[in-house]
Amino acid sequence: MTSSAPNGFGTLYGIGVGPGDPELLTLKAHRLLLSTPVVAFLAPNEGESFARRIVAPYLDGAGKEEILVRMPMRADRLPSHKVYDRTSGKLAAHLKAGRDVAFLCQGDPFFYGSFMYLYSRMADDFRVEVVPGVSSIMASGASMGAALASRNDTLTVLPGPLPAEELETRLAAADAAVIIKVGNHFEKIRDILAASGLLSQSRYIECATLEAERILSLEEVDPGQVPYFSMILVHKRGDAWKI
């Protein structure tokens, strides 16, 4: 998707950098990273940017101007709105000066991606192009050797923070499901899957495509050691896709 802007302005690229493995970067994303003079990325209030770490092999030593955007990781949306407002102003200054900007987004920019909030603020005034990235959902299915959906299956994506009753209702209506943002919601999710008779048809993965990747049955998972970058794949029909 691309929006338009006045001539002479730079272009803002929302670049999906994939789930973690630098080799899963698309050719288009790689080309734009090499050619864009300004690169921006989010990071928590403390620590490094995961999106920046993914593409570090292509950025380190490249002499680009880098914009680090610190984002408070809180449920309250007000601080993040203020950060996006400030960031859009910083990026706008570069674009008005004719400089292209690449904003890095882990996974895909429009699939639970942070870039969508900048897009909504800037697409009416500047040329903005969204570059899709490999989703962690697709990467997880590939790592597990498990098809996500086949034939006429309905695949449902469920955020782990949803209330237990809603998770249970939505799981009951799906043939296959991917539960994302598991983290400290693991025990709630595991209990729902157990009550629904789906434990044996569920598999857990964390840090897909990274060196720390682990694939476990739900019984093997320590609830106190579940990272944010984890998900559970559920398929009620099991290996029916092999037919």
N, C-alpha and C positions, 0 to 999 in steps of 0.2 A: 504494500500500500504506500502511495506517495502523494503528498500534498504539494501545493505550489506556493511560490512566494515571489516578491519583486526581484527583478534582475539585479545582479551585483551582490546579493546576499549569499552567504554560504549555505550549505545543506547540512541538516542534522540527520545523522543516521542512528537509528536504534538497532543495535547489532546483537542478535542472539548468539552467545558464545558457547552454548551447549551445556551439558551436565557436569563437565569436569575434565574430561580427557581432551587435551589441546588438539589432538588429531581429528576430533569430531567437529572442529570448526569448519564451516562451509567455505568453498573457494571464494565466494563473493565476500564473505566476512573477512577472510584473510586479505583479499585485495584492498578492501577499504581500510583495514587497520594499517596497512603499509603506506597508503596514500593520504590518509587524513592527518592534518597537523596537530589537532587537539583531540584528546581522549578523556572522557569523563566516566566515572564509575562510583557506585555506592559502596559504603563500608559501614559496619556497626560503629558505635561510639568508641569502642576500643577494639583493636585488632586490624587485620588486613582485609582487603577486598577480595572476596572469593572470585568474582568475575574477572578482576584484574590478574589474579593468580593463574587463572586458566590460560590467559593469552600472554603471560609473561615472556615465553620464549620468543614472541614476535614483537614485543615492546621494549624489552630491556636493551638499553644502549641505542635506541632509535632516535633519541633527541626530540621527542614530541612533548608538547605541553600537556601535562596531566592535571586533571581537576578531580580531587578526592572529595566526595560528598559524604559526610558523616550523617548517618540516619539512626535515630533512637529506635531500638527494637521493642516497641511497646504496643499494647492493644489500642491505646488511645490514638486516634487518627490525627488529632490536632497538630502534634509536633511534626509529623511527616508532611502534612499539608504545607506547613511553613517552610520546611526544607525544600519541597518541590517548587514553591513560589520563589525562594531565593535562588535555587539552581537554575530555573528557567531564565531568570534575569542575567545570570552569569553567562549562560550559553547564548542568550540573545545578543550580548555584546560581541561575542566572537562572530556570530553569524552576520550581524550588521557590518562587521569589518571585512566580510568576504571570506572568512575562514570556515572550512568544513569542520564539523565536530562529530566524533563517534562516541555514542553513549553505550557502554557495555551492559548487557543484561544476561545473567546466567539463564540457561535454558532458552526459552523463546520469549521475545518481548511482550507478546500479547496473550501469553498463557500464564496467568498469575504473575506477570512480569511488572517490575517497577516502572518500566519505560512508558507504559500506557498513561501514567499520570502526568508525565512531561508532554506526551503527545497531545493530550487534551488541552494543555495550556499553550502549546506552541504551533500546532498544525494550521491554525487559521492565519498566522502571520508569517510563517517561514516554510520553506520547502523541507519536508520531513519524510524520510524513507525508512520503512521498517524492513529489516533483514531477518527473516525467520531463522531460528536455531533449532538444534536437535533437543527435543524435550526429554527430561529425565524419565518420563513415563516410557517413552520408546526405548531409551537406553536400558532401563531396568528390565523390560521384557526381553531385550536382546541378551543381556547378561544372564538372565535366568533360563534362556532357551524356552520361554513360555509365550505362546501367542496371546495377545491381549483380547482379541475378539475374532470370530470367524462367521461366515455365512450371514445369518440374520440376527446375530447377537446384538444386544444393546450393551454398550460399554458406558459405565457411569464413573465420573471422577468425583470423589468425595473428600472434602477437607476434614482432617482429623478433629479440628476444634468444634465441629458441629455438635449440637446436643445429642446425647445418646439416643433419645427417642427418634429424632430425625434421621440419624445414621441407620438405625435399625429399619425404619420405614423405607428408606431409599435403597438399602441393600436388598430388601425383600422384592423390590420391583425390577432389579437388574439381573441380567444373565452373567455379566462380568463387571468387576469394579476395581478401580485403583483408588486406594486411600492414601492421600498425601498429607504432608505436614504432621506426621505421626508423633514424633517427639514425646513429650510427657503425657500424651493422650493414649499411649499404647495400652495400658491396662483396660481402660474403658472400651477400646476397640476390640481387644482380645476377648473380653467378656461377651460383647455383642456377637462376635463371630462364633464363639462357643455355644451361646444360647440358640443361635440360628443353625447349628450343625454344620458350620462352614470351616472349622479349623483345618481339617484335612485337605481342603481345597484352597487354602490360603498360604501364601509365601511372603516372607519378609526380606527386604533388601535395604542396605544403608550404603551411602557414599558410592552410588553406582558409577562405574568407569574409573574411579580413583584407586590408588594403591590400597586404601583402607576399605575397599568394597567387601561387604560380607553378605552372604545369602543364607538365611536360616529358616527353620520351621518356627512357628510362633512359640512352641514349647521351649525352644532353646534360647529365646530372647530374654535378657535381663532387663526388666522394665526401668530400672534406674540408670541404664546405660544406652538409652535410645536417643540418637542425635536428631536434630531438626531435619537433616537430609536423609530421610528414611521414608519408605512407603511399603504398603502391603498390597499384593495383587491377589484378587479373588476371582475364581471362575467356577460357577456352579456346575458346568458341564465337564469339568476336568479336562481330559485330553481328547474330548470329542472332535476337536479341530484336526486331529491326525487322520480321521476317516477319509 
